[in-house]
Amino acid sequence: MPQVPCLTCNTTMPLQMLALHAENCQPTTEEQSGVAVIEEENEEENDAIGTSEEQGVCPICQEVFPTSVLPLHASVCAERSFCNNTIVEPDMEVPGPSSADSSVARSALRLTTSLATAWKTADTPLEAMRLFLQELRQGGEHQPSLLLSLDARDDDEERDSALVSFYKEMRQKSQWTAPFKCRILGDAAVGVGVARHTLSSTISKLKHGFKLNLGNAAVTTMFEGQTDHLVPALSAALIDSDLFLMAGRMIGHSAIHGGPTLSGLSLAVVDSLRYGSKETATSSLCLEDCSDIDHRETIGLLLKEELGEEESSRVTNLCLEWYFPVPTKETNRLLLFQQLLSHAVLGRSNAQIKQIRKGLKDTGIWPLLACRPDVAPLLFPRESVVKLTSQMVLESITWPPSKQTDDSDNSDSEISDGKVSLISGFLRTFVEEASPDILRQLLKFWVGWEVPSNTLKLEIVNSCGRNHLPTSSTCYERLRISNHYTRYSALKADLIICLQSVESGFGLV
């Protein structure tokens, strides 16, 4: 038998006997005295440290610690109280060097704990998400801005590589909540609109693919499958490159700054991501979640009452490939169907889901999903929920007054009521006739991303010529249309040209 020594008395014995021996084993007198000496030395050393170093009180748990380690403990203690729903009473004394500092500390602590508890008890998931993200952004306000630089002169692969490198870089949680700024070299555009455009492009590429050549493919897709049934791509190269970790950071970073969310994921994948249990997520599975058409057809054969010889062979081969028992006449087909489908969707994508979860934790947004599972449909909505309608856009537009003065070029000339009404009617018609994809592009051209806004402003300006195309100030959510249009078809054609430049950046039309 394998021999192992006892950690107490150092006696060597068979491994199977170690458990029985440990119950009655006692240290020798010499060992006990040695331990006592070591404990006395440690106590003396701790006393010496305590007398030589100034002590401080943690404002969260009211425990005494050396001042050298107090900042580190306070940060950890604050996170612990944030997750454990710790409530600080208004009359609690917060120690400090002076009464003024104590008052500031108490007010800051009450604000932090009130926000930390408010989002957990909010009535609606939307309100809980708003309060939580507000708390995250407040924590990052004093951090240096997170800067992303892209080059408009690079090709698509180079820009996507720069984007991937930015999100693969390891950062602290507070850095992801810091103010986000983006600049595009070679483009004159600056401000919030560029950051919105970048976040929108990031989520779009995450959903539809990056133009990177990984695995002899022109486009590297992170998710595959049909709408509302997207699952992580089954690629070892993506896992080894930590690209799903990057995907989690992209999702969390966009959500923190109010950007677009990743829509269309399979409900089973969302449940597995949220609960971390394949058994819990199995109830949300459906056959459409299996992105491999051949495997989907083979698994679907188990729902038939009788299988032919060729069909039975296909099911048998799939079971052997995935190390499942070969089905017989006594096999419960429905149970086998659920087991094969669960492995096809969740079992083979377990590593990808773990990386996405870790990426969400890196950005600090994970406590929201962990404590409020009802916000998951807001972070990972269905396509039908995020689909834009004409009514939604029309209700968000602030229409120009009947008499408008064009001050865009320091001009005081008034634009006639008829022109304002005519061009406003043209835009209304364009919105009413537009498809959801065109509406999404219109919002991205107008404000920088496809997230609906309640402050869409329309301005009618004096024309600089027949080639004066519509322009926008994405930072101020303002769309400017020239007053030279007399036909709806002309404005529609120019708007389509403008919308086609959305994916390329700014100032290219």
Backbone hydrogen bonds, N-H to C=O, Kabsch-Sander energy under -0.5 kcal/mol:
donor,donor_aa,acceptor,acceptor_aa,energy
4,V,13,M,-2.7
6,C,11,T,-1.7
10,N,6,C,-1.8
13,M,4,V,-2.2
15,L,2,P,-2.1
17,M,14,P,-1.0
18,L,14,P,-0.6
18,L,15,L,-1.0
19,A,15,L,-0.5
21,H,17,M,-2.2
22,A,18,L,-2.4
23,E,19,A,-0.9
24,N,20,L,-0.7
24,N,21,H,-0.8
25,C,21,H,-1.0
32,Q,28,T,-2.4
33,S,29,T,-2.3
34,G,30,E,-2.2
35,V,31,E,-2.4
36,A,32,Q,-2.3
37,V,33,S,-2.2
38,I,34,G,-2.1
39,E,35,V,-2.5
40,E,36,A,-2.4
41,E,37,V,-2.4
42,N,38,I,-2.4
43,E,39,E,-2.5
44,E,40,E,-2.6
45,E,41,E,-2.5
46,N,42,N,-2.6
47,D,43,E,-2.6
48,A,44,E,-2.4
49,I,45,E,-2.2
50,G,46,N,-2.7
51,T,47,D,-2.2
52,S,48,A,-1.7
53,E,49,I,-2.1
56,G,65,F,-3.1
58,C,63,E,-2.9
62,Q,58,C,-1.9
65,F,56,G,-3.1
67,T,54,E,-2.5
69,V,66,P,-1.1
70,L,66,P,-1.1
73,H,69,V,-2.3
74,A,70,L,-2.8
75,S,71,P,-1.9
76,V,72,L,-1.9
77,C,73,H,-3.2
78,A,74,A,-2.4
79,E,75,S,-1.8
80,R,76,V,-2.2
81,S,77,C,-2.5
82,F,78,A,-2.1
83,C,79,E,-2.0
84,N,80,R,-2.1
86,T,81,S,-2.7
89,E,87,I,-0.5
92,M,89,E,-1.5
102,S,98,S,-2.0
103,S,99,S,-2.2
104,V,100,A,-2.1
105,A,101,D,-2.7
106,R,102,S,-2.7
107,S,103,S,-2.3
108,A,104,V,-2.5
109,L,105,A,-2.6
110,R,106,R,-2.7
111,L,107,S,-2.2
112,T,108,A,-2.3
113,T,109,L,-2.6
114,S,110,R,-2.4
115,L,111,L,-2.2
116,A,112,T,-2.3
117,T,113,T,-1.9
118,A,114,S,-1.9
119,W,115,L,-1.6
121,T,117,T,-1.2
128,A,124,T,-2.2
129,M,125,P,-2.6
130,R,126,L,-2.1
131,L,127,E,-2.4
132,F,128,A,-2.2
133,L,129,M,-2.5
134,Q,130,R,-1.9
135,E,131,L,-2.0
136,L,132,F,-2.2
137,R,133,L,-2.6
138,Q,134,Q,-2.1
139,G,135,E,-1.7
140,G,136,L,-1.0
141,E,137,R,-0.5
141,E,138,Q,-0.8
143,Q,140,G,-1.3
146,L,179,P,-2.7
147,L,145,S,-0.7
148,L,181,K,-2.1
150,L,148,L,-0.5
150,L,183,R,-2.5
152,A,150,L,-0.5
152,A,185,L,-2.9
154,D,151,D,-1.4
159,R,155,D,-2.2
160,D,156,D,-2.4
161,S,157,E,-2.1
162,A,158,E,-2.0
163,L,159,R,-2.0
164,V,160,D,-2.5
165,S,161,S,-2.4
166,F,162,A,-1.8
167,Y,163,L,-1.7
168,K,164,V,-1.4
169,E,165,S,-0.8
175,Q,172,Q,-0.7
176,W,172,Q,-1.0
176,W,173,K,-0.6
177,T,173,K,-1.0
178,A,175,Q,-0.7
181,K,146,L,-2.7
181,K,179,P,-0.5
183,R,148,L,-2.3
184,I,189,A,-0.5
185,L,150,L,-3.6
185,L,183,R,-0.6
187,D,184,I,-1.8
194,V,191,G,-0.7
195,A,191,G,-1.1
196,R,192,V,-2.4
197,H,193,G,-2.4
198,T,194,V,-2.3
199,L,195,A,-2.4
200,S,196,R,-2.5
201,S,197,H,-2.3
202,T,198,T,-2.3
203,I,199,L,-2.1
204,S,200,S,-2.1
205,K,201,S,-2.6
206,L,202,T,-2.2
207,K,203,I,-1.7
208,H,204,S,-2.7
209,G,205,K,-2.7
210,F,220,T,-2.7
212,L,210,F,-2.3
214,L,212,L,-1.3
215,G,213,N,-0.5
220,T,210,F,-3.5
221,T,219,V,-0.8
224,E,231,V,-2.6
229,H,226,Q,-2.2
230,L,264,G,-2.3
231,V,224,E,-2.4
233,A,222,M,-2.6
235,S,233,A,-1.5
239,I,235,S,-1.4
240,D,236,A,-2.8
241,S,237,A,-1.6
242,D,239,I,-1.6
243,L,238,L,-2.3
244,F,238,L,-0.5
246,M,242,D,-1.6
247,A,243,L,-1.7
248,G,244,F,-2.0
249,R,245,L,-1.7
250,M,246,M,-2.2
251,I,247,A,-2.4
252,G,248,G,-2.3
253,H,249,R,-2.8
254,S,250,M,-2.3
255,A,251,I,-2.0
256,I,252,G,-2.2
257,H,253,H,-1.4
258,G,255,A,-1.5
259,G,254,S,-3.4
262,L,379,L,-0.8
263,S,261,T,-0.9
264,G,381,P,-2.2
266,S,230,L,-2.6
270,V,266,S,-2.2
271,D,267,L,-2.5
272,S,268,A,-2.3
273,L,269,V,-2.3
274,R,270,V,-2.2
275,Y,271,D,-3.0
276,G,272,S,-1.7
281,A,277,S,-1.5
282,T,278,K,-1.1
283,S,280,T,-0.6
284,S,281,A,-1.5
285,L,282,T,-1.6
289,D,286,C,-1.9
290,C,287,L,-1.4
291,S,289,D,-0.8
293,I,291,S,-0.7
296,R,292,D,-2.4
297,E,293,I,-2.5
298,T,294,D,-2.2
299,I,295,H,-2.7
300,G,296,R,-2.2
301,L,297,E,-0.8
301,L,298,T,-0.8
302,L,299,I,-1.4
303,L,300,G,-1.5
304,K,301,L,-1.7
312,S,308,G,-2.6
313,S,309,E,-1.8
314,R,310,E,-1.8
315,V,311,E,-2.1
316,T,312,S,-2.5
317,N,313,S,-2.5
318,L,314,R,-1.9
319,C,315,V,-2.2
320,L,316,T,-2.4
321,E,317,N,-2.1
322,W,318,L,-1.8
323,Y,320,L,-0.9
324,F,319,C,-3.5
331,T,328,T,-1.0
333,R,331,T,-1.0
336,L,332,N,-2.2
337,F,333,R,-2.8
338,Q,334,L,-2.1
339,Q,335,L,-2.2
340,L,336,L,-2.8
341,L,337,F,-2.4
342,S,338,Q,-2.3
343,H,339,Q,-2.0
344,A,340,L,-2.4
345,V,341,L,-2.1
346,L,342,S,-2.2
347,G,342,S,-2.2
348,R,343,H,-2.1
350,N,347,G,-1.0
353,I,349,S,-2.2
354,K,350,N,-2.0
355,Q,351,A,-1.8
356,I,352,Q,-2.2
357,R,353,I,-2.4
358,K,354,K,-2.2
359,G,355,Q,-2.3
360,L,356,I,-2.1
361,K,357,R,-2.0
362,D,358,K,-2.1
363,T,359,G,-1.2
364,G,360,L,-0.5
364,G,361,K,-1.0
365,I,360,L,-1.4
366,W,360,L,-0.7
368,L,365,I,-0.8
369,L,365,I,-0.9
369,L,366,W,-0.6
370,A,366,W,-2.4
371,C,367,P,-2.4
372,R,368,L,-1.9
375,V,372,R,-2.0
376,A,373,P,-1.5
378,L,375,V,-1.4
379,L,375,V,-1.6
380,F,376,A,-2.8
385,V,382,R,-0.7
386,V,382,R,-1.4
387,K,383,E,-0.8
393,V,389,T,-1.6
394,L,390,S,-2.6
395,E,391,Q,-2.2
396,S,392,M,-0.7
396,S,393,V,-0.8
397,I,393,V,-0.7
397,I,394,L,-0.8
398,T,456,L,-4.2
399,W,397,I,-0.8
404,Q,402,S,-0.6
404,Q,415,I,-0.9
406,D,413,S,-1.9
407,D,405,T,-0.9
410,N,407,D,-1.1
415,I,404,Q,-2.9
420,V,416,S,-2.0
421,S,417,D,-2.4
422,L,418,G,-2.5
423,I,419,K,-2.5
424,S,420,V,-2.0
425,G,421,S,-2.0
426,F,422,L,-1.9
427,L,423,I,-2.2
428,R,424,S,-2.2
429,T,425,G,-2.4
430,F,426,F,-2.2
431,V,427,L,-2.3
432,E,428,R,-2.3
433,E,429,T,-1.9
434,A,430,F,-1.0
439,L,435,S,-2.5
440,R,436,P,-2.0
441,Q,437,D,-2.1
442,L,438,I,-2.4
443,L,439,L,-2.3
444,K,440,R,-2.1
445,F,441,Q,-2.3
446,W,442,L,-2.0
447,V,443,L,-3.4
448,G,443,L,-0.9
448,G,444,K,-0.8
456,L,396,S,-1.5
457,K,455,T,-0.5
457,K,477,E,-2.6
458,L,398,T,-1.7
459,E,479,L,-2.8
461,V,459,E,-0.6
461,V,481,I,-2.1
468,H,465,G,-1.5
469,L,467,N,-1.2
471,T,480,R,-2.1
473,S,478,R,-2.8
474,T,472,S,-0.6
476,Y,473,S,-0.6
477,E,473,S,-0.6
477,E,474,T,-0.6
478,R,473,S,-1.9
479,L,457,K,-2.8
480,R,471,T,-3.1
481,I,459,E,-2.5
483,N,461,V,-1.6
485,Y,482,S,-0.6
491,L,487,R,-1.4
492,K,488,Y,-2.6
493,A,489,S,-2.2
494,D,490,A,-2.0
495,L,491,L,-2.5
496,I,492,K,-2.1
497,I,493,A,-1.8
498,C,494,D,-2.1
499,L,495,L,-2.6
500,Q,496,I,-1.5
501,S,498,C,-1.4
502,V,499,L,-1.3
504,S,501,S,-0.7
505,G,501,S,-1.0
505,G,502,V,-0.7
